Amino acid sequence: MKKRLLIALMLVMMAPAVWGQGCAVCTKMAQGMDSKSAKGLNGGIIYLAFLPLTLMGTIGFIWWKHNKGIPKN
């Protein structure tokens, strides 16, 4: 049951409509920028996303390693 719930949650999170949407303000601002400034904006977004993604990945890896050795009933 938990496995099915996890798979369903992952599929919902990976929906293209969810990932394809961006902030309207960022999009309008990036359209008015030159190439160098737009690259800087993209770099800032990656920089801000790095810590949360690293934390989620670390927690997920620890959870996976912890539950890997537990036999199923």
N, C-alpha and C positions, 0 to 999 in steps of 0.2 A: 504494500500500500504506500509506504513512504517513497519507494523508488518511483512509482507512477506519479505521485504528487510532485516529486522533484523534477521529473522529466516534463510534466505539464507546465510547471513554473518556468523552466528553462526555455521551453518553446514560446511561451507568452512573452518572455523577456527579449527574445530574439526576433520578434515580429518586425518585418521591414518598415511598417508604418511608424512604429515607435522609434526605431533607430534613424529613420530617414528625416525626421523633423528636426529643425534647428531653431535656435532663438531668432526671432524676426529682427530684433535690434542688431544682433551680431551680423546677420546677413546683410542688412541695409548698410551698416557701417563698413563691412568688408567690401561691398560693391563700390564705395566711394574712395577706397584707399588705393595707393599704388602697390606694386608687386612686393616691395620690401616690407611695407607695413602689414600687408595681408599675411605674409609669412611669419612676421612677428606675432600677430594675433593668433595664428594657428599654433605657433610654438608655445604661447601662453596657455592656450586651452589644453595642450598636451601636458604641460608642466603642472597645471592645476588638477588634471585627471590622474596623474601618476600616483600620488599618495593613496587616494581611495581605492584605486584598482590594485595597487600593491597590497594594501591591507586585506581586501576581499580575497585576493589570490592566496595570501599567506594563511588566512583563516580557513579557506576552503581546502588547502593542501594539508593543514594540520588535521582538519576534520576527516579528510579522506584517509590519511595515514592511521589515524586512531581507529576508524571503523573498518579498515581493511582486514584486520586479523580476527574480527569478531565473527564466529560461525553463525549462519542463518538457521532459524528454526524451521 
